[in-house]
Amino acid sequence: MFLWLPACAAGLGELRSEGLPPRAQVAGVPAFAQTRDHCGPAALASLLSWAGRPETPDTLGPFVYAPRRGGTLPIELAREIRSRGLLAYPVLPRLDALLAEVAAGHPALVLENRGLSWASLWHYSVLVGYDLAADRVTVLGGDAEPEAFSLTAFSHTWNRGGSLGLLALPAGELPAAADPEGILAALADLEEVGQAQGAALGYEAFLNRWPDRWRGAFGWGNALHALGQDDRAEAAFRRAHGTGPERPEPLNNLALLVRAKGRWDEAEALARRAVEAAARLGLDPGPYEQTLREVSSGAP
């Protein structure tokens, strides 16, 4: 489950100083009328449909709506996004970061607390536009048509809701944010649920933006291996080692890969280097020693 830190509500003058475009509107995001307590499924349906995975609140309700809680948890929304091969990215908990994604053409699912200090009123909606000069945001909030609200008021209700913003991006498309670690975490989550194709395209796009990040090349190698593209995976692991020569992970996976290709001596040498690298960094040597035993056993 995401852990969201509170963010201070930014003033309009501060937002203008961030270099945001004065206004932005994301086209092609369908609005769905919601039934009682189904704002989560309705917001998710808008997001998924925009990303090329058409859904309705009725089809999503059984997967994300919990009657006992009378609502939906963010972790369930992210799960459904990933299950469709899309990148589920939690926006940095700042209003300027949220608006920057809208300016980049990315609708954002948001959670607001529209209640009072003594009576919370939680509501999911989708932010699709803003106008700094007019102090307005446009959201899909569960009606059949978009709604306009004060940007200043929205900043407060969004802040009270925990500053949650969630994107659903097609495979190979990345957030606008200069947040390499957050994007890598989102790609790793996608890879972990078996969406290797989407993860591979995402890692490739990541490396186009941050070519010297070893974790990007390492993740790309893992995803390519899962797709059975071992020649490309080997090249990716070698790239990861080249940009992170002190790390044992690329050496370890490269050892396993070249052993599978029948290059026993090379695999053993790589595995020994991985064990040594782990020791230098003070990492748990167990996984690397296991790889060394595996690639050394039965060698001709």
Phi and psi in degrees as GROMACS dihedral restraints (atoms count N, CA, C in turn):
[ dihedral_restraints ]
;  ai    aj    ak    al  type     phi  dphi    fc
    3     4     5     6     1   -66.0    20    10
    4     5     6     7     1   144.6    20    10
    6     7     8     9     1  -108.3    20    10
    7     8     9    10     1   120.7    20    10
    9    10    11    12     1  -109.4    20    10
   10    11    12    13     1   127.8    20    10
   12    13    14    15     1   -91.2    20    10
   13    14    15    16     1   144.1    20    10
   15    16    17    18     1   -67.7    20    10
   16    17    18    19     1   144.8    20    10
   18    19    20    21     1  -122.2    20    10
   19    20    21    22     1   144.3    20    10
   21    22    23    24     1   -72.2    20    10
   22    23    24    25     1   140.8    20    10
   24    25    26    27     1   -68.6    20    10
   25    26    27    28     1   123.4    20    10
   27    28    29    30     1   -85.0    20    10
   28    29    30    31     1   143.0    20    10
   30    31    32    33     1   -79.3    20    10
   31    32    33    34     1   161.3    20    10
   33    34    35    36     1   -62.5    20    10
   34    35    36    37     1   -38.1    20    10
   36    37    38    39     1   -62.5    20    10
   37    38    39    40     1   -40.2    20    10
   39    40    41    42     1   -64.1    20    10
   40    41    42    43     1   -41.0    20    10
   42    43    44    45     1   -64.6    20    10
   43    44    45    46     1   -40.5    20    10
   45    46    47    48     1   -63.2    20    10
   46    47    48    49     1   -33.8    20    10
   48    49    50    51     1   -73.2    20    10
   49    50    51    52     1   -13.1    20    10
   51    52    53    54     1   -78.9    20    10
   52    53    54    55     1    -3.8    20    10
   54    55    56    57     1    82.2    20    10
   55    56    57    58     1    16.5    20    10
   57    58    59    60     1   -69.4    20    10
   58    59    60    61     1   147.7    20    10
   60    61    62    63     1   -57.2    20    10
   61    62    63    64     1   146.5    20    10
   63    64    65    66     1   -62.6    20    10
   64    65    66    67     1   -26.0    20    10
   66    67    68    69     1  -154.1    20    10
   67    68    69    70     1   157.0    20    10
   69    70    71    72     1  -158.0    20    10
   70    71    72    73     1   150.5    20    10
   72    73    74    75     1  -147.3    20    10
   73    74    75    76     1   127.4    20    10
   75    76    77    78     1   -89.2    20    10
   76    77    78    79     1   125.0    20    10
   78    79    80    81     1   -90.9    20    10
   79    80    81    82     1   156.9    20    10
   81    82    83    84     1    78.5    20    10
   82    83    84    85     1    21.1    20    10
   84    85    86    87     1  -101.0    20    10
   85    86    87    88     1   113.1    20    10
   87    88    89    90     1   -73.3    20    10
   88    89    90    91     1   146.0    20    10
   90    91    92    93     1  -101.3    20    10
   91    92    93    94     1   140.4    20    10
   93    94    95    96     1  -123.3    20    10
   94    95    96    97     1   132.9    20    10
   96    97    98    99     1   -72.7    20    10
   97    98    99   100     1   134.8    20    10
   99   100   101   102     1  -101.0    20    10
  100   101   102   103     1   151.9    20    10
  102   103   104   105     1   -90.8    20    10
  103   104   105   106     1   178.1    20    10
  105   106   107   108     1   -55.1    20    10
  106   107   108   109     1   129.2    20    10
  108   109   110   111     1    65.0    20    10
  109   110   111   112     1     9.6    20    10
  111   112   113   114     1  -103.4    20    10
  112   113   114   115     1    33.4    20    10
  114   115   116   117     1   -66.6    20    10
  115   116   117   118     1   -31.8    20    10
  117   118   119   120     1   -62.7    20    10
  118   119   120   121     1   -55.0    20    10
  120   121   122   123     1   -58.9    20    10
  121   122   123   124     1   -36.9    20    10
  123   124   125   126     1   -66.9    20    10
  124   125   126   127     1   -44.7    20    10
  126   127   128   129     1   -64.9    20    10
  127   128   129   130     1   -41.9    20    10
  129   130   131   132     1   -65.2    20    10
  130   131   132   133     1   -38.8    20    10
  132   133   134   135     1   -60.9    20    10
  133   134   135   136     1   -39.9    20    10
  135   136   137   138     1   -62.1    20    10
  136   137   138   139     1   -45.6    20    10
  138   139   140   141     1   -65.1    20    10
  139   140   141   142     1   -47.8    20    10
  141   142   143   144     1   -65.8    20    10
  142   143   144   145     1   -40.1    20    10
  144   145   146   147     1   -64.1    20    10
  145   146   147   148     1   -40.5    20    10
  147   148   149   150     1   -61.0    20    10
  148   149   150   151     1   -36.6    20    10
  150   151   152   153     1   -82.9    20    10
  151   152   153   154     1     5.7    20    10
  153   154   155   156     1    93.0    20    10
  154   155   156   157     1    13.7    20    10
  156   157   158   159     1  -123.4    20    10
  157   158   159   160     1    77.4    20    10
  159   160   161   162     1   -58.6    20    10
  160   161   162   163     1   133.7    20    10
  162   163   164   165     1  -145.8    20    10
  163   164   165   166     1   168.2    20    10
  165   166   167   168     1  -125.8    20    10
  166   167   168   169     1   160.1    20    10
  168   169   170   171     1   -57.8    20    10
  169   170   171   172     1   -34.7    20    10
  171   172   173   174     1   -66.1    20    10
  172   173   174   175     1   -39.4    20    10
  174   175   176   177     1   -73.6    20    10
  175   176   177   178     1   -29.4    20    10
  177   178   179   180     1   -86.1    20    10
  178   179   180   181     1   -25.6    20    10
  180   181   182   183     1   -49.8    20    10
  181   182   183   184     1   -48.8    20    10
  183   184   185   186     1   -62.8    20    10
  184   185   186   187     1   -20.8    20    10
  186   187   188   189     1   -91.9    20    10
  187   188   189   190     1   -28.0    20    10
  189   190   191   192     1  -121.4    20    10
  190   191   192   193     1   -16.7    20    10
  192   193   194   195     1   -94.5    20    10
  193   194   195   196     1   127.9    20    10
  195   196   197   198     1  -108.8    20    10
  196   197   198   199     1   107.1    20    10
  198   199   200   201     1   -57.4    20    10
  199   200   201   202     1   -36.0    20    10
  201   202   203   204     1   -63.9    20    10
  202   203   204   205     1   -35.9    20    10
  204   205   206   207     1   -86.9    20    10
  205   206   207   208     1   -18.1    20    10
  207   208   209   210     1    68.2    20    10
  208   209   210   211     1    30.2    20    10
  210   211   212   213     1  -176.7    20    10
  211   212   213   214     1  -162.4    20    10
  213   214   215   216     1  -132.5    20    10
  214   215   216   217     1   139.7    20    10
  216   217   218   219     1   -92.6    20    10
  217   218   219   220     1   147.3    20    10
  219   220   221   222     1   -56.7    20    10
  220   221   222   223     1   -35.3    20    10
  222   223   224   225     1   -61.5    20    10
  223   224   225   226     1   -31.8    20    10
  225   226   227   228     1   -74.3    20    10
  226   227   228   229     1   -35.0    20    10
  228   229   230   231     1   -64.2    20    10
  229   230   231   232     1   -46.0    20    10
  231   232   233   234     1   -63.6    20    10
  232   233   234   235     1   -38.0    20    10
  234   235   236   237     1   -60.1    20    10
  235   236   237   238     1   -44.5    20    10
  237   238   239   240     1   -68.4    20    10
  238   239   240   241     1   -34.0    20    10
  240   241   242   243     1   -62.5    20    10
  241   242   243   244     1   -48.5    20    10
  243   244   245   246     1   -66.3    20    10
  244   245   246   247     1   -35.7    20    10
  246   247   248   249     1   -62.4    20    10
  247   248   249   250     1   -17.6    20    10
  249   250   251   252     1  -101.1    20    10
  250   251   252   253     1    13.1    20    10
  252   253   254   255     1    78.4    20    10
  253   254   255   256     1    15.0    20    10
  255   256   257   258     1   -99.1    20    10
  256   257   258   259     1   155.9    20    10
  258   259   260   261     1   -84.5    20    10
  259   260   261   262     1   120.1    20    10
  261   262   263   264     1   -96.4    20    10
  262   263   264   265     1   106.8    20    10
  264   265   266   267     1  -117.1    20    10
  265   266   267   268     1   120.7    20    10
  267   268   269   270     1   -79.9    20    10
  268   269   270   271     1   118.9    20    10
  270   271   272   273     1   -64.8    20    10
  271   272   273   274     1   143.6    20    10
  273   274   275   276     1   -54.0    20    10
  274   275   276   277     1   138.1    20    10
  276   277   278   279     1   -76.7    20    10
  277   278   279   280     1    59.4    20    10
  279   280   281   282     1  -136.2    20    10
  280   281   282   283     1   142.0    20    10
  282   283   284   285     1   -64.1    20    10
  283   284   285   286     1   -38.1    20    10
  285   286   287   288     1   -63.3    20    10
  286   287   288   289     1   -36.7    20    10
  288   289   290   291     1   -66.9    20    10
  289   290   291   292     1   -38.6    20    10
  291   292   293   294     1   -64.5    20    10
  292   293   294   295     1   -46.8    20    10
  294   295   296   297     1   -67.2    20    10
  295   296   297   298     1   -32.2    20    10
  297   298   299   300     1   -63.4    20    10
  298   299   300   301     1   -33.9    20    10
  300   301   302   303     1   -68.6    20    10
  301   302   303   304     1   -40.6    20    10
  303   304   305   306     1   -62.0    20    10
  304   305   306   307     1   -41.7    20    10
  306   307   308   309     1   -62.6    20    10
  307   308   309   310     1   -28.4    20    10
  309   310   311   312     1   -83.8    20    10
  310   311   312   313     1     0.8    20    10
  312   313   314   315     1    91.9    20    10
  313   314   315   316     1    19.3    20    10
  315   316   317   318     1  -111.0    20    10
  316   317   318   319     1   113.1    20    10
  318   319   320   321     1   -67.5    20    10
  319   320   321   322     1   147.3    20    10
  321   322   323   324     1  -125.7    20    10
  322   323   324   325     1   125.5    20    10
  324   325   326   327     1   -74.8    20    10
  325   326   327   328     1   129.2    20    10
  327   328   329   330     1  -127.7    20    10
  328   329   330   331     1   154.7    20    10
  330   331   332   333     1  -115.8    20    10
  331   332   333   334     1   123.0    20    10
  333   334   335   336     1  -113.0    20    10
  334   335   336   337     1   153.3    20    10
  336   337   338   339     1  -111.4    20    10
  337   338   339   340     1    99.4    20    10
  339   340   341   342     1   -90.9    20    10
  340   341   342   343     1    10.4    20    10
  342   343   344   345     1   -91.4    20    10
  343   344   345   346     1  -157.7    20    10
  345   346   347   348     1  -108.4    20    10
  346   347   348   349     1   172.3    20    10
  348   349   350   351     1   -59.7    20    10
  349   350   351   352     1   -28.7    20    10
  351   352   353   354     1  -103.2    20    10
  352   353   354   355     1    -0.5    20    10
  354   355   356   357     1  -150.7    20    10
  355   356   357   358     1    97.8    20    10
  357   358   359   360     1   -70.8    20    10
  358   359   360   361     1   146.5    20    10
  360   361   362   363     1  -136.8    20    10
  361   362   363   364     1    94.9    20    10
  363   364   365   366     1   -82.9    20    10
  364   365   366   367     1   141.0    20    10
  366   367   368   369     1  -153.0    20    10
  367   368   369   370     1   127.7    20    10
  369   370   371   372     1   -90.4    20    10
  370   371   372   373     1   139.9    20    10
  372   373   374   375     1  -149.9    20    10
  373   374   375   376     1   179.7    20    10
  375   376   377   378     1  -123.3    20    10
  376   377   378   379     1   120.8    20    10
  378   379   380   381     1   -82.1    20    10
  379   380   381   382     1   122.0    20    10
  381   382   383   384     1  -123.9    20    10
  382   383   384   385     1    -3.6    20    10
  384   385   386   387     1  -168.6    20    10
  385   386   387   388     1   162.8    20    10
  387   388   389   390     1  -155.4    20    10
  388   389   390   391     1   160.1    20    10
  390   391   392   393     1  -144.3    20    10
  391   392   393   394     1   107.3    20    10
  393   394   395   396     1   -66.3    20    10
  394   395   396   397     1   -40.7    20    10
  396   397   398   399     1   -65.5    20    10
  397   398   399   400     1   -37.3    20    10
  399   400   401   402     1   -89.2    20    10
  400   401   402   403     1    -3.4    20    10
  402   403   404   405     1    54.6    20    10
  403   404   405   406     1    53.6    20    10
  405   406   407   408     1  -134.7    20    10
  406   407   408   409     1   145.8    20    10
  408   409   410   411     1  -123.2    20    10
  409   410   411   412     1   154.4    20    10
  411   412   413   414     1  -115.0    20    10
  412   413   414   415     1   126.1    20    10
  414   415   416   417     1  -130.4    20    10
  415   416   417   418     1   153.9    20    10
  417   418   419   420     1   -99.9    20    10
  418   419   420   421     1   106.0    20    10
  420   421   422   423     1  -113.0    20    10
  421   422   423   424     1    17.1    20    10
  423   424   425   426     1   111.9    20    10
  424   425   426   427     1    -0.4    20    10
  426   427   428   429     1   -99.4    20    10
  427   428   429   430     1   169.0    20    10
  429   430   431   432     1   -73.6    20    10
  430   431   432   433     1   -14.1    20    10
  432   433   434   435     1  -125.0    20    10
  433   434   435   436     1   153.9    20    10
  435   436   437   438     1   -61.9    20    10
  436   437   438   439     1   154.4    20    10
  438   439   440   441     1  -120.4    20    10
  439   440   441   442     1   146.9    20    10
  441   442   443   444     1  -109.7    20    10
  442   443   444   445     1   135.8    20    10
  444   445   446   447     1  -135.5    20    10
  445   446   447   448     1   163.9    20    10
  447   448   449   450     1   -65.0    20    10
  448   449   450   451     1   129.9    20    10
  450   451   452   453     1   -61.7    20    10
  451   452   453   454     1   -39.1    20    10
  453   454   455   456     1   -62.2    20    10
  454   455   456   457     1   -46.0    20    10
  456   457   458   459     1   -64.8    20    10
  457   458   459   460     1   -41.6    20    10
  459   460   461   462     1   -59.5    20    10
  460   461   462   463     1   -40.5    20    10
  462   463   464   465     1   -60.5    20    10
  463   464   465   466     1   -34.1    20    10
  465   466   467   468     1   -75.7    20    10
  466   467   468   469     1   -43.2    20    10
  468   469   470   471     1   -69.1    20    10
  469   470   471   472     1   -34.2    20    10
  471   472   473   474     1   -69.2    20    10
  472   473   474   475     1   -41.4    20    10
  474   475   476   477     1   -62.6    20    10
  475   476   477   478     1   -43.8    20    10
  477   478   479   480     1   -65.5    20    10
  478   479   480   481     1   -24.7    20    10
  480   481   482   483     1   -82.9    20    10
  481   482   483   484     1     0.3    20    10
  483   484   485   486     1   101.0    20    10
  484   485   486   487     1     5.8    20    10
  486   487   488   489     1    60.1    20    10
  487   488   489   490     1    40.6    20    10
  489   490   491   492     1   -85.3    20    10
  490   491   492   493     1   127.6    20    10
  492   493   494   495     1  -138.2    20    10
  493   494   495   496     1   130.7    20    10
  495   496   497   498     1  -131.6    20    10
  496   497   498   499     1   129.1    20    10
  498   499   500   501     1  -103.8    20    10
  499   500   501   502     1   152.4    20    10
  501   502   503   504     1  -125.6    20    10
  502   503   504   505     1   104.8    20    10
  504   505   506   507     1  -112.0    20    10
  505   506   507   508     1   138.7    20    10
  507   508   509   510     1   -59.2    20    10
  508   509   510   511     1   155.7    20    10
  510   511   512   513     1   -54.8    20    10
  511   512   513   514     1   129.3    20    10
  513   514   515   516     1    90.9    20    10
  514   515   516   517     1    -7.8    20    10
  516   517   518   519     1  -100.4    20    10
  517   518   519   520     1   134.0    20    10
  519   520   521   522     1  -112.4    20    10
  520   521   522   523     1   158.2    20    10
  522   523   524   525     1   -61.8    20    10
  523   524   525   526     1   161.4    20    10
  525   526   527   528     1   -73.8    20    10
  526   527   528   529     1   -21.3    20    10
  528   529   530   531     1   -61.1    20    10
  529   530   531   532     1   141.4    20    10
  531   532   533   534     1   -84.7    20    10
  532   533   534   535     1    71.6    20    10
  534   535   536   537     1  -135.0    20    10
  535   536   537   538     1    68.8    20    10
  537   538   539   540     1   -59.8    20    10
  538   539   540   541     1   -39.6    20    10
  540   541   542   543     1   -67.4    20    10
  541   542   543   544     1   -41.5    20    10
  543   544   545   546     1   -65.2    20    10
  544   545   546   547     1   -38.8    20    10
  546   547   548   549     1   -68.5    20    10
  547   548   549   550     1   -40.7    20    10
  549   550   551   552     1   -61.1    20    10
  550   551   552   553     1   -40.3    20    10
  552   553   554   555     1   -63.0    20    10
  553   554   555   556     1   -40.8    20    10
  555   556   557   558     1   -66.5    20    10
  556   557   558   559     1   -38.3    20    10
  558   559   560   561     1   -67.2    20    10
  559   560   561   562     1   -40.0    20    10
  561   562   563   564     1   -63.7    20    10
  562   563   564   565     1   -38.4    20    10
  564   565   566   567     1   -62.6    20    10
  565   566   567   568     1   -39.5    20    10
  567   568   569   570     1   -65.7    20    10
  568   569   570   571     1   -42.7    20    10
  570   571   572   573     1   -63.2    20    10
  571   572   573   574     1   -38.6    20    10
  573   574   575   576     1   -64.6    20    10
  574   575   576   577     1   -28.2    20    10
  576   577   578   579     1   -92.4    20    10
  577   578   579   580     1    14.6    20    10
  579   580   581   582     1    86.4    20    10
  580   581   582   583     1    12.1    20    10
  582   583   584   585     1   -92.6    20    10
  583   584   585   586     1    66.9    20    10
  585   586   587   588     1   -65.4    20    10
  586   587   588   589     1   -37.4    20    10
  588   589   590   591     1   -64.3    20    10
  589   590   591   592     1   -48.2    20    10
  591   592   593   594     1   -63.2    20    10
  592   593   594   595     1   -39.7    20    10
  594   595   596   597     1   -64.3    20    10
  595   596   597   598     1   -43.2    20    10
  597   598   599   600     1   -61.4    20    10
  598   599   600   601     1   -44.2    20    10
  600   601   602   603     1   -64.2    20    10
  601   602   603   604     1   -37.8    20    10
  603   604   605   606     1   -66.5    20    10
  604   605   606   607     1   -44.7    20    10
  606   607   608   609     1   -63.2    20    10
  607   608   609   610     1   -37.2    20    10
  609   610   611   612     1   -63.4    20    10
  610   611   612   613     1   -43.9    20    10
  612   613   614   615     1   -64.3    20    10
  613   614   615   616     1   -38.6    20    10
  615   616   617   618     1   -59.4    20    10
  616   617   618   619     1   -44.6    20    10
  618   619   620   621     1   -69.1    20    10
  619   620   621   622     1   -26.4    20    10
  621   622   623   624     1   -66.0    20    10
  622   623   624   625     1   -30.7    20    10
  624   625   626   627     1   -89.8    20    10
  625   626   627   628     1   -39.4    20    10
  627   628   629   630     1  -127.3    20    10
  628   629   630   631     1    77.1    20    10
  630   631   632   633     1   -67.3    20    10
  631   632   633   634     1   -18.8    20    10
  633   634   635   636     1  -101.0    20    10
  634   635   636   637     1    12.6    20    10
  636   637   638   639     1   -89.6    20    10
  637   638   639   640     1   112.7    20    10
  639   640   641   642     1   -63.7    20    10
  640   641   642   643     1   -34.0    20    10
  642   643   644   645     1   -64.1    20    10
  643   644   645   646     1   -31.7    20    10
  645   646   647   648     1   -65.0    20    10
  646   647   648   649     1   -46.4    20    10
  648   649   650   651     1   -67.2    20    10
  649   650   651   652     1   -36.6    20    10
  651   652   653   654     1   -64.9    20    10
  652   653   654   655     1   -46.9    20    10
  654   655   656   657     1   -62.6    20    10
  655   656   657   658     1   -38.3    20    10
  657   658   659   660     1   -61.4    20    10
  658   659   660   661     1   -43.2    20    10
  660   661   662   663     1   -61.5    20    10
  661   662   663   664     1   -42.7    20    10
  663   664   665   666     1   -62.9    20    10
  664   665   666   667     1   -42.6    20    10
  666   667   668   669     1   -67.4    20    10
  667   668   669   670     1   -40.5    20    10
  669   670   671   672     1   -64.8    20    10
  670   671   672   673     1   -38.7    20    10
  672   673   674   675     1   -62.9    20    10
  673   674   675   676     1   -41.1    20    10
  675   676   677   678     1   -62.1    20    10
  676   677   678   679     1   -27.4    20    10
  678   679   680   681     1   -86.6    20    10
  679   680   681   682     1    -0.7    20    10
  681   682   683   684     1    80.3    20    10
  682   683   684   685     1    14.9    20    10
  684   685   686   687     1   -99.8    20    10
  685   686   687   688     1    70.3    20    10
  687   688   689   690     1   -71.8    20    10
  688   689   690   691     1   -28.7    20    10
  690   691   692   693     1   -65.8    20    10
  691   692   693   694     1   -43.5    20    10
  693   694   695   696     1   -68.7    20    10
  694   695   696   697     1   -36.1    20    10
  696   697   698   699     1   -63.1    20    10
  697   698   699   700     1   -41.8    20    10
  699   700   701   702     1   -60.9    20    10
  700   701   702   703     1   -43.7    20    10
  702   703   704   705     1   -62.4    20    10
  703   704   705   706     1   -37.5    20    10
  705   706   707   708     1   -67.8    20    10
  706   707   708   709     1   -42.3    20    10
  708   709   710   711     1   -64.5    20    10
  709   710   711   712     1   -37.7    20    10
  711   712   713   714     1   -66.6    20    10
  712   713   714   715     1   -36.4    20    10
  714   715   716   717     1   -64.6    20    10
  715   716   717   718     1   -41.6    20    10
  717   718   719   720     1   -61.4    20    10
  718   719   720   721     1   -41.8    20    10
  720   721   722   723     1   -65.6    20    10
  721   722   723   724     1   -37.4    20    10
  723   724   725   726     1   -65.3    20    10
  724   725   726   727     1   -34.2    20    10
  726   727   728   729     1   -93.5    20    10
  727   728   729   730     1   -13.5    20    10
  729   730   731   732     1  -136.6    20    10
  730   731   732   733     1    63.8    20    10
  732   733   734   735     1   -63.0    20    10
  733   734   735   736     1   -19.6    20    10
  735   736   737   738     1   -84.0    20    10
  736   737   738   739     1   -10.4    20    10
  738   739   740   741     1   -87.6    20    10
  739   740   741   742     1   139.3    20    10
  741   742   743   744     1   -82.5    20    10
  742   743   744   745     1   -21.1    20    10
  744   745   746   747     1   -60.8    20    10
  745   746   747   748     1   -48.4    20    10
  747   748   749   750     1   -63.1    20    10
  748   749   750   751     1   -38.1    20    10
  750   751   752   753     1   -63.5    20    10
  751   752   753   754     1   -41.1    20    10
  753   754   755   756     1   -61.7    20    10
  754   755   756   757     1   -50.3    20    10
  756   757   758   759     1   -72.1    20    10
  757   758   759   760     1   -30.6    20    10
  759   760   761   762     1   -66.2    20    10
  760   761   762   763     1   -38.6    20    10
  762   763   764   765     1   -60.8    20    10
  763   764   765   766     1   -45.5    20    10
  765   766   767   768     1   -63.3    20    10
  766   767   768   769     1   -38.4    20    10
  768   769   770   771     1   -69.1    20    10
  769   770   771   772     1   -46.0    20    10
  771   772   773   774     1   -71.8    20    10
  772   773   774   775     1   -28.1    20    10
  774   775   776   777     1   -63.2    20    10
  775   776   777   778     1   -42.8    20    10
  777   778   779   780     1   -61.6    20    10
  778   779   780   781     1   -23.0    20    10
  780   781   782   783     1   -89.7    20    10
  781   782   783   784     1     1.7    20    10
  783   784   785   786     1    89.1    20    10
  784   785   786   787     1    10.6    20    10
  786   787   788   789     1   -97.3    20    10
  787   788   789   790     1    78.1    20    10
  789   790   791   792     1   -64.0    20    10
  790   791   792   793     1   -50.0    20    10
  792   793   794   795     1   -62.8    20    10
  793   794   795   796     1   -43.3    20    10
  795   796   797   798     1   -63.7    20    10
  796   797   798   799     1   -40.0    20    10
  798   799   800   801     1   -62.9    20    10
  799   800   801   802     1   -43.0    20    10
  801   802   803   804     1   -65.1    20    10
  802   803   804   805     1   -40.5    20    10
  804   805   806   807     1   -64.6    20    10
  805   806   807   808     1   -41.5    20    10
  807   808   809   810     1   -64.7    20    10
  808   809   810   811     1   -41.9    20    10
  810   811   812   813     1   -64.6    20    10
  811   812   813   814     1   -39.2    20    10
  813   814   815   816     1   -63.6    20    10
  814   815   816   817     1   -39.2    20    10
  816   817   818   819     1   -65.7    20    10
  817   818   819   820     1   -35.3    20    10
  819   820   821   822     1   -65.1    20    10
  820   821   822   823     1   -42.5    20    10
  822   823   824   825     1   -60.4    20    10
  823   824   825   826     1   -44.1    20    10
  825   826   827   828     1   -65.7    20    10
  826   827   828   829     1   -40.1    20    10
  828   829   830   831     1   -65.4    20    10
  829   830   831   832     1   -40.6    20    10
  831   832   833   834     1   -62.6    20    10
  832   833   834   835     1   -41.0    20    10
  834   835   836   837     1   -62.9    20    10
  835   836   837   838     1   -41.9    20    10
  837   838   839   840     1   -62.8    20    10
  838   839   840   841     1   -34.5    20    10
  840   841   842   843     1   -88.6    20    10
  841   842   843   844     1    -2.7    20    10
  843   844   845   846     1    72.2    20    10
  844   845   846   847     1    26.6    20    10
  846   847   848   849     1   -87.0    20    10
  847   848   849   850     1   160.1    20    10
  849   850   851   852     1   -59.4    20    10
  850   851   852   853     1   119.5    20    10
  852   853   854   855     1   -78.3    20    10
  853   854   855   856     1   -12.7    20    10
  855   856   857   858     1   -50.8    20    10
  856   857   858   859     1   -55.1    20    10
  858   859   860   861     1   -61.1    20    10
  859   860   861   862     1   -34.5    20    10
  861   862   863   864     1   -76.7    20    10
  862   863   864   865     1   -35.6    20    10
  864   865   866   867     1   -67.9    20    10
  865   866   867   868     1   -35.0    20    10
  867   868   869   870     1   -62.7    20    10
  868   869   870   871     1   -42.2    20    10
  870   871   872   873     1   -63.0    20    10
  871   872   873   874     1   -41.5    20    10
  873   874   875   876     1   -60.7    20    10
  874   875   876   877     1   -43.2    20    10
  876   877   878   879     1   -64.2    20    10
  877   878   879   880     1   -39.0    20    10
  879   880   881   882     1   -66.3    20    10
  880   881   882   883     1   -45.2    20    10
  882   883   884   885     1   -77.5    20    10
  883   884   885   886     1   -18.5    20    10
  885   886   887   888     1   -87.5    20    10
  886   887   888   889     1   -24.7    20    10
  888   889   890   891     1   -73.3    20    10
  889   890   891   892     1   132.3    20    10
  891   892   893   894     1    75.1    20    10
  892   893   894   895     1    11.1    20    10
  894   895   896   897     1   -66.2    20    10
  895   896   897   898     1   140.5    20    10
